[in-house]
Amino acid sequence: MSRTEFVVATAIILFVAFCLGWFANWLVHRFTRVAAGDVAELDRMSQELHEAEETRDQAITYLQQREAELTNQLNQTEAELRAAMDGLRDARHETEEMRRYIESVNQA
């Protein structure tokens, strides 16, 4: 094989390799290309996700407010209960004192 034949054979091999690489690249891009419908679907899904996150944030805010209201109401109710129990304890004590007084007056 002469030098010219070797150069031509090498050029042909490189050209064929280039063509095969270009064709493989074209095939890869052809099969991995995203369709317009898929892009629209992704846009719709991202919008729905955004709306769902906003709804979740609103729900969390509402629940935190509601929890604060209920905690406040519970604290008020507990304070009223303590006051009522103190009043009941005082009334029982007063009743017991009145009972002792009446017994002592009746015995005398």
OpenMM code with the backbone's topology and positions (N, CA, C; nanometers):
from openmm import Vec3, app, unit

residues = "MET SER ARG THR GLU PHE VAL VAL ALA THR ALA ILE ILE LEU PHE VAL ALA PHE CYS LEU GLY TRP PHE ALA ASN TRP LEU VAL HIS ARG PHE THR ARG VAL ALA ALA GLY ASP VAL ALA GLU LEU ASP ARG MET SER GLN GLU LEU HIS GLU ALA GLU GLU THR ARG ASP GLN ALA ILE THR TYR LEU GLN GLN ARG GLU ALA GLU LEU THR ASN GLN LEU ASN GLN THR GLU ALA GLU LEU ARG ALA ALA MET ASP GLY LEU ARG ASP ALA ARG HIS GLU THR GLU GLU MET ARG ARG TYR ILE GLU SER VAL ASN GLN ALA".split()
positions = [
    Vec3(0.0854, -0.1156, 0.0000),
    Vec3(0.0000, 0.0000, 0.0000),
    Vec3(0.0903, 0.1222, 0.0000),
    Vec3(0.0645, 0.2084, -0.0970),
    Vec3(0.1477, 0.3281, -0.1092),
    Vec3(0.0985, 0.4341, -0.0123),
    Vec3(0.1772, 0.5364, -0.0037),
    Vec3(0.1453, 0.6442, 0.0888),
    Vec3(0.0152, 0.7119, 0.0493),
    Vec3(-0.0104, 0.7345, -0.0768),
    Vec3(-0.1319, 0.7994, -0.1245),
    Vec3(-0.2535, 0.7132, -0.0929),
    Vec3(-0.2419, 0.5838, -0.1162),
    Vec3(-0.3529, 0.4945, -0.0859),
    Vec3(-0.3836, 0.4952, 0.0636),
    Vec3(-0.2792, 0.4997, 0.1454),
    Vec3(-0.2981, 0.5030, 0.2902),
    Vec3(-0.3698, 0.6308, 0.3331),
    Vec3(-0.3326, 0.7441, 0.2750),
    Vec3(-0.3957, 0.8721, 0.3089),
    Vec3(-0.5411, 0.8705, 0.2656),
    Vec3(-0.5699, 0.8196, 0.1465),
    Vec3(-0.7078, 0.8136, 0.0970),
    Vec3(-0.7903, 0.7190, 0.1843),
    Vec3(-0.7372, 0.6042, 0.2194),
    Vec3(-0.8098, 0.5084, 0.3030),
    Vec3(-0.8373, 0.5689, 0.4404),
    Vec3(-0.7384, 0.6376, 0.4968),
    Vec3(-0.7567, 0.7021, 0.6265),
    Vec3(-0.8621, 0.8120, 0.6169),
    Vec3(-0.8600, 0.8888, 0.5081),
    Vec3(-0.9589, 0.9953, 0.4895),
    Vec3(-1.0989, 0.9366, 0.4766),
    Vec3(-1.1110, 0.8274, 0.4045),
    Vec3(-1.2423, 0.7636, 0.3888),
    Vec3(-1.2918, 0.7101, 0.5244),
    Vec3(-1.2027, 0.6470, 0.5999),
    Vec3(-1.2405, 0.5927, 0.7306),
    Vec3(-1.2839, 0.7064, 0.8236),
    Vec3(-1.2074, 0.8159, 0.8240),
    Vec3(-1.2444, 0.9294, 0.9085),
    Vec3(-1.3755, 0.9928, 0.8646),
    Vec3(-1.3985, 0.9999, 0.7324),
    Vec3(-1.5231, 1.0565, 0.6824),
    Vec3(-1.6415, 0.9685, 0.7220),
    Vec3(-1.6245, 0.8355, 0.7084),
    Vec3(-1.7310, 0.7427, 0.7479),
    Vec3(-1.7565, 0.7535, 0.8990),
    Vec3(-1.6513, 0.7649, 0.9804),
    Vec3(-1.6677, 0.7800, 1.1250),
    Vec3(-1.7409, 0.9102, 1.1565),
    Vec3(-1.7047, 1.0177, 1.0848),
    Vec3(-1.7733, 1.1455, 1.1034),
    Vec3(-1.9216, 1.1322, 1.0695),
    Vec3(-1.9523, 1.0683, 0.9566),
    Vec3(-2.0924, 1.0514, 0.9153),
    Vec3(-2.1698, 0.9671, 1.0171),
    Vec3(-2.1093, 0.8602, 1.0662),
    Vec3(-2.1755, 0.7767, 1.1663),
    Vec3(-2.1991, 0.8553, 1.2958),
    Vec3(-2.1029, 0.9343, 1.3369),
    Vec3(-2.1196, 1.0163, 1.4567),
    Vec3(-2.2285, 1.1196, 1.4394),
    Vec3(-2.2296, 1.1837, 1.3237),
    Vec3(-2.3342, 1.2832, 1.2979),
    Vec3(-2.4711, 1.2178, 1.2975),
    Vec3(-2.4829, 1.1016, 1.2340),
    Vec3(-2.6103, 1.0300, 1.2280),
    Vec3(-2.6549, 0.9867, 1.3682),
    Vec3(-2.5623, 0.9381, 1.4491),
    Vec3(-2.5954, 0.8977, 1.5858),
    Vec3(-2.6426, 1.0194, 1.6667),
    Vec3(-2.5750, 1.1310, 1.6495),
    Vec3(-2.6158, 1.2539, 1.7178),
    Vec3(-2.7559, 1.2958, 1.6743),
    Vec3(-2.7835, 1.2878, 1.5461),
    Vec3(-2.9163, 1.3236, 1.4939),
    Vec3(-3.0241, 1.2323, 1.5532),
    Vec3(-2.9931, 1.1002, 1.5602),
    Vec3(-3.0883, 1.0054, 1.6176),
    Vec3(-3.1152, 1.0349, 1.7653),
    Vec3(-3.0106, 1.0624, 1.8387),
    Vec3(-3.0276, 1.0908, 1.9819),
    Vec3(-3.1149, 1.2137, 2.0004),
    Vec3(-3.0872, 1.3205, 1.9273),
    Vec3(-3.1678, 1.4412, 1.9396),
    Vec3(-3.3099, 1.4202, 1.8884),
    Vec3(-3.3267, 1.3369, 1.7916),
    Vec3(-3.4592, 1.3091, 1.7360),
    Vec3(-3.5472, 1.2386, 1.8396),
    Vec3(-3.4905, 1.1418, 1.9121),
    Vec3(-3.5686, 1.0638, 2.0072),
    Vec3(-3.5800, 1.1301, 2.1443),
    Vec3(-3.4904, 1.2208, 2.1755),
    Vec3(-3.4957, 1.2866, 2.3060),
    Vec3(-3.5601, 1.4240, 2.2989),
    Vec3(-3.6049, 1.4644, 2.1844),
    Vec3(-3.6670, 1.5957, 2.1708),
    Vec3(-3.7992, 1.5967, 2.2473),
    Vec3(-3.8245, 1.7056, 2.3184),
    Vec3(-3.9471, 1.7194, 2.3964),
    Vec3(-4.0549, 1.7780, 2.3059),
    Vec3(-4.1693, 1.7128, 2.3049),
    Vec3(-4.2805, 1.7593, 2.2223),
    Vec3(-4.3445, 1.8824, 2.2866),
    Vec3(-4.4104, 1.9629, 2.2061),
    Vec3(-4.4757, 2.0837, 2.2560),
    Vec3(-4.5868, 2.0490, 2.3553),
    Vec3(-4.6545, 1.9401, 2.3309),
    Vec3(-4.7593, 1.8958, 2.4231),
    Vec3(-4.7023, 1.8609, 2.5599),
    Vec3(-4.5837, 1.8006, 2.5593),
    Vec3(-4.5195, 1.7678, 2.6871),
    Vec3(-4.4796, 1.8942, 2.7620),
    Vec3(-4.4315, 1.9936, 2.6910),
    Vec3(-4.3943, 2.1202, 2.7547),
    Vec3(-4.5180, 2.1865, 2.8136),
    Vec3(-4.6282, 2.1847, 2.7409),
    Vec3(-4.7523, 2.2425, 2.7916),
    Vec3(-4.7998, 2.1666, 2.9155),
    Vec3(-4.7868, 2.0355, 2.9115),
    Vec3(-4.8249, 1.9538, 3.0267),
    Vec3(-4.7379, 1.9867, 3.1482),
    Vec3(-4.6075, 2.0035, 3.1266),
    Vec3(-4.5184, 2.0402, 3.2363),
    Vec3(-4.5524, 2.1779, 3.2916),
    Vec3(-4.5865, 2.2723, 3.2042),
    Vec3(-4.6266, 2.4050, 3.2500),
    Vec3(-4.7538, 2.3976, 3.3347),
    Vec3(-4.8494, 2.3185, 3.2897),
    Vec3(-4.9750, 2.3035, 3.3634),
    Vec3(-4.9497, 2.2388, 3.4994),
    Vec3(-4.8657, 2.1360, 3.5014),
    Vec3(-4.8352, 2.0687, 3.6268),
    Vec3(-4.7620, 2.1619, 3.7234),
    Vec3(-4.6715, 2.2431, 3.6716),
    Vec3(-4.6007, 2.3357, 3.7601),
    Vec3(-4.6953, 2.4411, 3.8152),
    Vec3(-4.7904, 2.4864, 3.7345),
    Vec3(-4.8894, 2.5830, 3.7824),
    Vec3(-4.9770, 2.5200, 3.8911),
    Vec3(-5.0207, 2.3970, 3.8704),
    Vec3(-5.1011, 2.3276, 3.9707),
    Vec3(-5.0226, 2.3063, 4.0997),
    Vec3(-4.8950, 2.2731, 4.0866),
    Vec3(-4.8102, 2.2556, 4.2042),
    Vec3(-4.7977, 2.3868, 4.2804),
    Vec3(-4.7796, 2.4954, 4.2080),
    Vec3(-4.7699, 2.6268, 4.2711),
    Vec3(-4.8993, 2.6606, 4.3459),
    Vec3(-5.0130, 2.6354, 4.2826),
    Vec3(-5.1421, 2.6611, 4.3469),
    Vec3(-5.1613, 2.5729, 4.4705),
    Vec3(-5.1183, 2.4471, 4.4611),
    Vec3(-5.1303, 2.3562, 4.5754),
    Vec3(-5.0427, 2.4031, 4.6916),
    Vec3(-4.9236, 2.4525, 4.6601),
    Vec3(-4.8367, 2.5042, 4.7659),
    Vec3(-4.8975, 2.6271, 4.8313),
    Vec3(-4.9578, 2.7143, 4.7520),
    Vec3(-5.0233, 2.8324, 4.8084),
    Vec3(-5.1406, 2.7915, 4.8981),
    Vec3(-5.2182, 2.6943, 4.8536),
    Vec3(-5.3305, 2.6456, 4.9333),
    Vec3(-5.2804, 2.5848, 5.0639),
    Vec3(-5.1717, 2.5070, 5.0557),
    Vec3(-5.1132, 2.4479, 5.1755),
    Vec3(-5.0662, 2.5566, 5.2723),
    Vec3(-5.0006, 2.6601, 5.2193),
    Vec3(-4.9544, 2.7698, 5.3051),
    Vec3(-5.0712, 2.8410, 5.3716),
    Vec3(-5.1793, 2.8614, 5.2962),
    Vec3(-5.2980, 2.9251, 5.3542),
    Vec3(-5.3587, 2.8370, 5.4627),
    Vec3(-5.3632, 2.7068, 5.4386),
    Vec3(-5.4183, 2.6138, 5.5375),
    Vec3(-5.3327, 2.6138, 5.6640),
    Vec3(-5.2021, 2.6163, 5.6477),
    Vec3(-5.1128, 2.6192, 5.7642),
    Vec3(-5.1341, 2.7468, 5.8437),
    Vec3(-5.1457, 2.8593, 5.7738),
    Vec3(-5.1692, 2.9865, 5.8409),
    Vec3(-5.3019, 2.9840, 5.9162),
    Vec3(-5.4070, 2.9330, 5.8517),
    Vec3(-5.5378, 2.9239, 5.9162),
    Vec3(-5.5302, 2.8358, 6.0405),
    Vec3(-5.4633, 2.7211, 6.0284),
    Vec3(-5.4539, 2.6299, 6.1420),
    Vec3(-5.3748, 2.6922, 6.2568),
    Vec3(-5.2711, 2.7678, 6.2240),
    Vec3(-5.1945, 2.8336, 6.3303),
    Vec3(-5.2801, 2.9390, 6.4010),
    Vec3(-5.3566, 3.0154, 6.3238),
    Vec3(-5.4451, 3.1146, 6.3843),
    Vec3(-5.5513, 3.0466, 6.4706),
    Vec3(-5.6087, 2.9410, 6.4185),
    Vec3(-5.7135, 2.8689, 6.4913),
    Vec3(-5.6568, 2.8075, 6.6196),
    Vec3(-5.5358, 2.7527, 6.6101),
    Vec3(-5.4726, 2.6957, 6.7280),
    Vec3(-5.4476, 2.8037, 6.8334),
    Vec3(-5.4050, 2.9218, 6.7902),
    Vec3(-5.3830, 3.0318, 6.8852),
    Vec3(-5.5142, 3.0726, 6.9510),
    Vec3(-5.6222, 3.0812, 6.8716),
    Vec3(-5.7533, 3.1157, 6.9275),
    Vec3(-5.7993, 3.0120, 7.0293),
    Vec3(-5.7845, 2.8838, 6.9940),
    Vec3(-5.8287, 2.7771, 7.0841),
    Vec3(-5.7432, 2.7717, 7.2101),
    Vec3(-5.6146, 2.7973, 7.1969),
    Vec3(-5.5272, 2.8004, 7.3141),
    Vec3(-5.5677, 2.9134, 7.4068),
    Vec3(-5.5970, 3.0285, 7.3485),
    Vec3(-5.6415, 3.1421, 7.4275),
    Vec3(-5.7736, 3.1100, 7.4982),
    Vec3(-5.8665, 3.0508, 7.4247),
    Vec3(-5.9954, 3.0145, 7.4827),
    Vec3(-5.9774, 2.9114, 7.5937),
    Vec3(-5.8887, 2.8150, 7.5734),
    Vec3(-5.8623, 2.7139, 7.6755),
    Vec3(-5.8035, 2.7784, 7.8007),
    Vec3(-5.7117, 2.8715, 7.7828),
    Vec3(-5.6533, 2.9399, 7.8980),
    Vec3(-5.7590, 3.0188, 7.9747),
    Vec3(-5.8479, 3.0840, 7.9024),
    Vec3(-5.9558, 3.1587, 7.9678),
    Vec3(-6.0493, 3.0647, 8.0438),
    Vec3(-6.0819, 2.9527, 7.9819),
    Vec3(-6.1708, 2.8556, 8.0457),
    Vec3(-6.1058, 2.7980, 8.1711),
    Vec3(-5.9764, 2.7681, 8.1622),
    Vec3(-5.9064, 2.7157, 8.2795),
    Vec3(-5.9030, 2.8200, 8.3911),
    Vec3(-5.8849, 2.9466, 8.3567),
    Vec3(-5.8851, 3.0523, 8.4581),
    Vec3(-6.0233, 3.0630, 8.5224),
    Vec3(-6.1279, 3.0552, 8.4407),
    Vec3(-6.2635, 3.0590, 8.4950),
    Vec3(-6.2897, 2.9389, 8.5844),
    Vec3(-6.2410, 2.8218, 8.5454),
    Vec3(-6.2577, 2.7012, 8.6258),
    Vec3(-6.1870, 2.7158, 8.7602),
    Vec3(-6.0640, 2.7681, 8.7581),
    Vec3(-5.9920, 2.7893, 8.8839),
    Vec3(-6.0681, 2.8861, 8.9734),
    Vec3(-6.1212, 2.9931, 8.9134),
    Vec3(-6.1975, 3.0896, 8.9928),
    Vec3(-6.3227, 3.0244, 9.0505),
    Vec3(-6.3903, 2.9431, 8.9710),
    Vec3(-6.5111, 2.8751, 9.0199),
    Vec3(-6.4766, 2.7770, 9.1306),
    Vec3(-6.3666, 2.7042, 9.1144),
    Vec3(-6.3264, 2.6091, 9.2179),
    Vec3(-6.2883, 2.6821, 9.3464),
    Vec3(-6.2200, 2.7948, 9.3333),
    Vec3(-6.1876, 2.8741, 9.4525),
    Vec3(-6.3147, 2.9232, 9.5202),
    Vec3(-6.4093, 2.9704, 9.4413),
    Vec3(-6.5373, 3.0149, 9.4959),
    Vec3(-6.6112, 2.9022, 9.5641),
    Vec3(-6.6109, 2.7843, 9.5029),
    Vec3(-6.6763, 2.6679, 9.5624),
    Vec3(-6.6077, 2.6271, 9.6927),
    Vec3(-6.4752, 2.6302, 9.6935),
    Vec3(-6.4011, 2.5970, 9.8144),
    Vec3(-6.4359, 2.6965, 9.9257),
    Vec3(-6.4410, 2.8245, 9.8912),
    Vec3(-6.4777, 2.9260, 9.9916),
    Vec3(-6.6205, 2.9058, 10.0407),
    Vec3(-6.7112, 2.8719, 9.9476),
    Vec3(-6.8511, 2.8498, 9.9867),
    Vec3(-6.8630, 2.7295, 10.0777),
    Vec3(-6.7895, 2.6209, 10.0504),
    Vec3(-6.7915, 2.5026, 10.1361),
    Vec3(-6.7354, 2.5357, 10.2745),
    Vec3(-6.6292, 2.6113, 10.2742),
    Vec3(-6.5700, 2.6500, 10.4014),
    Vec3(-6.6690, 2.7350, 10.4825),
    Vec3(-6.7319, 2.8294, 10.4159),
    Vec3(-6.8312, 2.9156, 10.4827),
    Vec3(-6.9500, 2.8331, 10.5316),
    Vec3(-6.9937, 2.7367, 10.4487),
    Vec3(-7.1043, 2.6500, 10.4888),
    Vec3(-7.0665, 2.5691, 10.6112),
    Vec3(-6.9450, 2.5166, 10.6130),
    Vec3(-6.8995, 2.4398, 10.7287),
    Vec3(-6.8950, 2.5274, 10.8534),
    Vec3(-6.8501, 2.6496, 10.8397),
    Vec3(-6.8478, 2.7416, 10.9540),
    Vec3(-6.9897, 2.7708, 11.0031),
    Vec3(-7.0827, 2.7908, 10.9092),
    Vec3(-7.2224, 2.8168, 10.9472),
    Vec3(-7.2817, 2.6951, 11.0180),
    Vec3(-7.2491, 2.5761, 10.9698),
    Vec3(-7.2997, 2.4530, 11.0303),
    Vec3(-7.2474, 2.4412, 11.1735),
    Vec3(-7.1193, 2.4685, 11.1939),
    Vec3(-7.0620, 2.4637, 11.3291),
    Vec3(-7.1277, 2.5675, 11.4195),
    Vec3(-7.1497, 2.6862, 11.3648),
    Vec3(-7.2132, 2.7927, 11.4439),
    Vec3(-7.3553, 2.7535, 11.4856),
    Vec3(-7.4317, 2.6976, 11.3880),
    Vec3(-7.5690, 2.6564, 11.4186),
    Vec3(-7.5681, 2.5440, 11.5198),
    Vec3(-7.4777, 2.4479, 11.5091),
    Vec3(-7.4694, 2.3391, 11.6062),
    Vec3(-7.4346, 2.3906, 11.7446),
    Vec3(-7.3423, 2.4881, 11.7476),
    Vec3(-7.3049, 2.5438, 11.8784),
    Vec3(-7.4178, 2.6241, 11.9395),
    Vec3(-7.4982, 2.6936, 11.8574),
    Vec3(-7.6115, 2.7688, 11.9088),
    Vec3(-7.7198, 2.6716, 11.9553),
    Vec3(-7.7441, 2.5651, 11.8854),
    Vec3(-7.8445, 2.4664, 11.9218),
    Vec3(-7.8056, 2.3912, 12.0482),
    Vec3(-7.6805, 2.3702, 12.0725),
    Vec3(-7.6355, 2.2974, 12.1921),
    Vec3(-7.6392, 2.3861, 12.3162),
    Vec3(-7.6332, 2.5148, 12.2954),
    Vec3(-7.6302, 2.6039, 12.4123),
    Vec3(-7.7646, 2.6347, 12.4688),
] * unit.nanometer
topology = app.Topology()
chain = topology.addChain("A")
for resn in residues:
    res = topology.addResidue(resn, chain)
    for name in ("N", "CA", "C"):
        topology.addAtom(name, app.Element.getBySymbol(name[0]), res)
